[in-house]
Amino acid sequence: MADLAEPGIVEWYGGGERPGHRCGYCKNPSGNVSDGMWAHRLAVQDYQDLIDRGWRRSGKYCYKPKMDIMCCPHYTIKQEVLNFKISKSHKKIIKQFNRFIIHGKKRGEHDTAEEAGDRPKTEEPMGGGGAEGRTKEEAADNQNSQETDKVMETDRNKKTPKPGLGADPTKPKCKKAKELRKERKLAKQTDKPQPEKPQEQLPPKQTKSGEKTLEDLLNEPDKVENCAHKLEMKLVRVNPPTREFKDTQKESYSVFKKYQMGIHKEEEWDCSEEQFDQFLCEGPLQEEHREGGLPMGYGSFHQQYWLDGQIIAVGVIDILPNCVSSVYLYYDPDYDFLSLGTYSALREIAFVRELNKKAPDLIYYYMGFYIHSCPKMRYKGQYFPSFLLCPEVYSWHPIEECVPKLDESKYSRFAESGKEDEDGNLELDEVMVLHRRMMMSYGQYKQLNPQRKESQDTAVRKYAGFVGQDCARRMLLYRD
C-alpha cells in the first residue's frame, strides 16, 4: 500500500458545445449542458482540486456544468463544519429520529405519560421532514377554528346556571392565582422589609456554552438503556472493495433498488446491479494513506446505517484532504418518516468534525450543487455557515452574500470585478499527457505528432483551463 498515489489518468470528452440533455429539475429537454471527461484514475488531491473548480463525479465520469448557458446553474457549495450552527428544524429532526430509536414512536404517534415526561415541555410537535410545518391556509383555518371555539365558550358561560350550580353568592369573588401571588408579594415587602443587600442575579436560562452540540443530540440514544431500536454506523471502503463491503453489497443494492423505484419512480431495468456498481461502487479515486493523516486513509467509502441488524440507508462519500464530499444517499422508503436526507447530512457533518481531530486540514463538508433556480434544492443553503463557488474565478463566498445576486439573475459571478482566474492560465506545452504508455509534456507530444489536427490543441487548451494548472501539470491527459 503506497503512501503516494500514482498520477491520475483522464480522457477528455468535452461536450459543452453540443446540445444539452434533459434537465432533471425544470424538465427542459436540452437545458442541461456540461463538459466532461472519463477519469480512469485519480489521486485524492486531484479530485479535491477539481471540485474546487466546479467539477463533480458520477462513478468514473467527471463533469463540469456549463453554468452561463444551462437552464438551472449548479453552484458548488461547501459547509464549514467547525463553525456549524444547528437550526431549530435540524434539532427537531434529530429529536424525531431519537424518539423512534429510544421509544419506537413514529412521527405523529402519541406518547405514553412516562415518555412525555422525558421530553421538555417546550418541545414542538413532530412535523414532516424537509419542508416542514403547515401551509398558510392550514394555519388560518386553525386560527379561525380557535376563535370560533372561544366565541362558543363565551356564549356558554353567559347562560344561566342550573339550580345547585354556579358560584356561591355568599362568598367573596374568587381571584386569579396571579393576583393572589401579587398581593402576597406586596404584603411581604410592606410588612417585613428586608435589609439591603446586593440583588441576587438569576442564572441565565441557557448560555451558549450550555447548549447541546450536534454530537450531544446525535448521541442521546447511546445514553439510554433498553432502547426500542439499535442504530449502528459502519464505514466501509468501496475502492478497492474490502471484504466487509463485498459481504454487504447485495443487501446494499437491494436498498438502492427499492429507493430508486420508490422515490424516483424508476423502472426495474433502470436500476440494475450493474448500474449500481458503475454509479456508486466503482470510482476513480485511489486508496491513499498519509503520514499523520486518517487511520482509514482517504478515498471512496460507503457509510452504512444499520437498524436492528439491517441496512436502511447508505451515504456514498469521498474522503479528501480538505473535505468529505457527499456523492449520493439512498435509503429504504419504508423509513421515509425519519427524514433521512437531512439526518444523514447532519451525521456527515458530525463525521467530518470527528475526522478533523485526526486531520486538522479536513474542515469542510461538500454537499454537491446548490441550485437556486430550483426552490426544492435551496435547502442546502440552510446549513450555516455555507459558501458558494464563483463560476468564473473559483473563489468562495458566503451564501448570504450570493443569494441577493441569484434572486436577480440565475447566473451570477460572485467575485469582485477585475479579479481573474489565475490558476486557469497555463502554457499549452506544460500540460502533461499520456501517449503510447509514456508520460510526457504536450510540447513533446507535438514534436512526435507534427501532423496532428488543430482541434487537438483547442481541446487541450480547454481542458487545461477547466481543470486548472495544478491538475494539468499533475494528471495525465490521454492522447492517442
N, C-alpha and C positions, 0 to 999 in steps of 0.2 A: 504494500500500500504506500504509494509515493506521497510525499508531503507537497510536492509541486505538481500542478496539473499540466498535462500536455497542451500544446497550442490548440485553440478552437479551430474548427473547420466548418465553413459555411458556404452555401451555394446561393447566389443571388437570383431571385425571381423577378423582382420589380413588381409591376402591376399597377402602379399609380396612374399610368396614362390610359389604361384600358377602362371600359365601362365598369361600374361598381356592381356589387352584389346586393341582394335584398337586405334591407335594414331590419334587424330584429326588434327595434324599438318603435320607429314610426311607420314601419312596413313599406317604406319607399322601395320600389322594385330594383332600383340601381343606385341607391344613395350611399351604400357602404363601400367606401373606397380606401384602399390601403396598399402600401408596398410590403413585400415580404421576402423572406429568404429561408432556406432549409438549413437548420443547424445540425450537422452530423455530430458535432461535439463542441461543448463549451466549457470553459473554466468558470467557476462561480464568480470571479471578478469580471469576466467578460459580460455575463448576464446582468450583474449589478450595474455596470456602466451602460449597458443597453437600455435597461428600464429607466435609468436616469436621463435617457434621451427619448423617452416615449414609446419604447418597444414593449411588447408582451409576447408570451409564447402560448401555443396550444399544441401540446405534445412537443414534437421537434420543429414545428413550423413557427417561426417568429414573424410578427407583423407590426407595422407602424402605420396607424391611421393617417389618412390624408386630411388633416384637420381643416384646412381652409376651403375644401370643396365638398366634404362629406355632409350628409344631411344632419347627423347628430354627432357633433365633435366629441371625441373621447379625450378627457384630460386625466393624465396620470395623477393619482392622489396618494399621499402618504400621511401617516399619523405619527406624531411624536409621543412614544409610549411613556417615557419617564414623567411627562407633564400631563398625562391623560387625566381629564376631569369627567368623571362619570355623571351622567344625567339622571333625572328622576325616572324617565322612561326606561333607561338601562337598568336601574335598580329594580324597577317593577318587574322586568322580565326575569332577572336573576331570582327575585323572591318567588315568582311564579314557578320557575324551574325547581328551586329548592323545596318548595311546598309539595311538589309532586314527588321528589326524591324522599323527603322525610315522612310525609303523611300519606302519599299516594293519591293526593287530591288534584284533579284536573281543574283548569280554569273554569270558573262558574259553579263548581260544586261547593256546597255548604260545608263549613267546618263543624266539628263537634265542639262542645263548650270548652273542653280541655285544649284543643288545638287553637281555638280562637283566643284563648287566654295567653297563648305563647307568642302571639303577634302583637306588635304595638297597636294601640287603639287608633292611631292616626293613619294606619296603613290603608291605602286606597284599594277599592275593589279591583280584582283582576280583570284586565281587558285583553283584547286581541293583540297579536304580535304585529310588528311593523307599524302601519298607520293605525294607532290605537285610538279608542275613545268613540264617543257618539258623534253623529253629524249635528249640524246646527239645527236642522229640523227636529231631530230627536230630542235635543236639549230643550228646544222651545216647547215641544209637546209636553215634556216632563214638567217644565216650569208652569205651563198653563194648568196641568193636572193638579199640581201642588196648590196653586191659587184657588182653584175650584174647591179642593178639599178644605181649605181654610174658610172659605165662604160658607160651605155646608156646615162646618163645625161651629161657626159663629151663630148660624141660624138655629142650630140645635141647642146652643147654650141660652138663647133668648126664650126658649119655650118654658112655660110654667112647670115647675117640678110637680110630680105626683105627690099625693099626701104621704107623709112619712119620709120624704126625701128632701134633699137640699140643705142649705146652711141653717144653723140654729140661730134665730134672731135674738135670743137672749144672751149670746156670747159675743165677745168682740170680734171684729172682722179679722180674718187671717191675713198675715203679712207674708210676703215672699221671703225666702231664705236669704236672698241678697240684702234685703232691707234689715233683717234681723242681725246679720253679721255686721252691717254698717253701724247699727245702733250700739252693739256691744263694743265695737272698736272705739266709738266716740266716748262711751261711758268709761272705759279704761283710761283714755287719755285725760278725761276731766277729773275723775275721782282718784286715780292712782298715778300721778305724774312720775315718770322715771327720771333718774339722774342723767344728766347729759353725758353722752359717750359717742365716740365715732360711729357713724352709721355703718351697720354691718352690710357688706356687699354680698348679694346673692350670687351663687356660681352661674356662669353663663349657661344658657340652655344647651348649647353644643358648640364647642370650639372646633376649629378646623382640624386641630391635631387629634381631636377625639372622634372624628368622623371615621366610619368604616371605610377601608380601602377596597379596591376592586378585588384583591385577593381575599380579604376578610369575607366579603359577600359570597364569592365563589366557593370558599372552603367551609361554609357553615354546615353543610351536611356531614362533613368529616368529624364534627364535634358532637354529633348526636348518635346515641346508641340505638340499635334496632330500627334503622330506617326502613321504610316500606320498600325502597328500591336501592340498588347499588350501582353507582356510576364509576367507571374506570376509564382513564385516558391512557392510550398506548400510542407511542410514536414509532413507526416502522419505516425503514429506508426502502425505497422502491427502485432506486437505480444506483448501483446494481441491486437487484432484488435480494432481500435477505430471506432466510428460512421462515422467519415469523410472518413476513409479507406473503410468501408463497402459500403458507398454511391457511391464511385467511382470505386469499384472493377471490375464491369462489363466492364466499359469503359477502365480501365487499362488493363484488359485481352484482349480486342479486339485489342489494340495496340500491346501487346505481340504476339498474334497470327499472326497479319499482319507482324510483324518483323521476326518471326521465319520462316514463309513461304516465305517472300520476300527476306530476306537477307541470311538466312541459308538453304533455299530451302527444308524445312521440309514439310512432308505431313500433312494434316489437323489433322489426328488422332495422330500425334506425338506431337502435342502442344494443348492438350485438357485442359479444365479449371481445371480438377483435377490435371494434371501435373503442371500447372501454380501455383496452390495453394501449392503443395508439394515442388516445386522447389524454389519459390520466396516469398511466403507469410508465410507458416508455418516454424518455426525455433526453435532452442533450447534456444535462449537467453532470459533470464528473464528480465522483466522491472525492472529497478533499479534506485533509486534516492539517491543521496549522499548530505550530508550537505556541502554547499559551492560549489556544482557541477552545472551541467547544469539544467536550468529550465525544459526542456523537458525530462530530465533523460537520461538514457543510454539504449541501446538495439537495436532492428531492426526497420528500417524505410524505407519508400519509399519517395524519393524526386521527386515530380511530376513537369513536365514542362507544363504549360498551355499556349496555344497560342490562343488568341481571344476566350477564354471560352472552349477550348477543350484540352484534354491531347494529347501531341505529343511525349513525352518521359518520361521515369521513370528510375531514378537511384536507385538501391537497395543497401542500405548501412547499416553497423553496426557501431553504435557509441559506442566506447570502452573507457576505462580510459585514454589511451595514444594516441589514433588514431581514425580516421574514416577509416573503411575498406570497399573498394568497392567490392560488391558481383557480380553485374551484371548491365548492361544497355540495355534497349530495347527502340526502337523509331519507329515512323511511317516512313516507307521507302519513303513516298512522300516528306519528308523533309531531305532526304539524302544530298542534296546540301548544307546544313548548317554545315556539318562536326560535327555532334552532339557527336560523340565519343570523339573527342578532346575537344570540347566546354564544355561538361559535366564534363570532368576531371578537366578543369580549374575552373569551377564553384565549384566543390567539394573541390579543394584546397583552394579557397576563403572562402568556408563554414567552413573548419577546422580553418582557420585563425580567423574567426569570433567567433567560439566556444572557441578558445584559450583565448579570452578576459575574458571569464567567468570561464574557467577551464584551468589554466596555464600548467597543465601536458599534455594536449592534443595538441601535436605538430607535429604529423605525419599523412601522408596520405598513406595508403597501397593500392597499385594498383593490388594486386594479384600476379601472377607469371611472371617473366621475362624469356623468352625462347630464349637464344642467338642463338641456333642452327636453329631457325626458323626466317628468316630475317624479316617477316612481324610483328613479335612480339617484335622486338627490339625498337619500338617506345616508349615503356615505359621508356627507359633509357634517353629520351630526356627532362625529367622534372628535372631540376637541382636545388639543389643537391639531388641525389638519392643514396641509399645504398642497397647492396645485402647481403643476409644472408648466412653465411658459412654453408654448409650442414653437416659438421662434428662437429663443435664446437659451432655453433649457435651464432656467433659474427657477428657484422655488419661492412661492409667495403665499402668505396666509389666505385661507379660503375666504375669510370675511372681507378681504380687500378685492378678491376676484369676483365675487357674486354680483356686485353692482354693475360691473362691466358686462358680465354674462347676461344680466337682465336686459341690457340694451342690445346686445348682439350675441348670437350663439357662438360665434368665433371671436376670440379676443386675444390680443397679446397682453401679457401681464407686466413684462419688464418695461422700464422707462425707455423712452425714445432715444435713439442714438447708441444703445448698447447692442453689441453684436455677439454672435455665437463664435467665440474664439476657438473652441475645440473642433469646429467644423472645417477649419482651414488647414489643408494638408496638401503637400506636393504629391502629385499623382504617382511619381516614381517611387515614393516611400511606402506605398501600400504593399502589404505582404500578401503573396499568393501561393497557392499550391498547384504546381504544374508537373505532370508526369512523376508524381510522388516525391517531388523535390520542393523544399521551401526556397523562395526567392522573392526579391522585390519586383514590383511591377515594371520598374526600369529594366531589370534583367530579362523579364519576360518579353518586353517589347523588342529587345535585341535578338532574342531567339525566334520571334514571330514578327518579322517586319511586314508581312503581308496581311496582318490582322485587319479586321474591319474597324472603321472609325467608331462604330456603335459600341465596340468593346470599351474604348476609352470613356465614352459617355456613361456607360453603365458603371464602370469602376469609380468614376468621379462622383456619381450619385450615391453609390454605396458608401464611399468614404465620408461624404458629407452627412449621411444619415446615421452611421454608426459612431462617428467621431474619430479623432486622430489616435486616441489611445487604443481603441479596439482595432482600428485599421492597421496599426503597426504591430499588434499582438496576435490577432486572429489571422487565419489563412483563408483567403478567398479562392475557391476552386476555379481554375481556368483549364479548359481542355486544349 
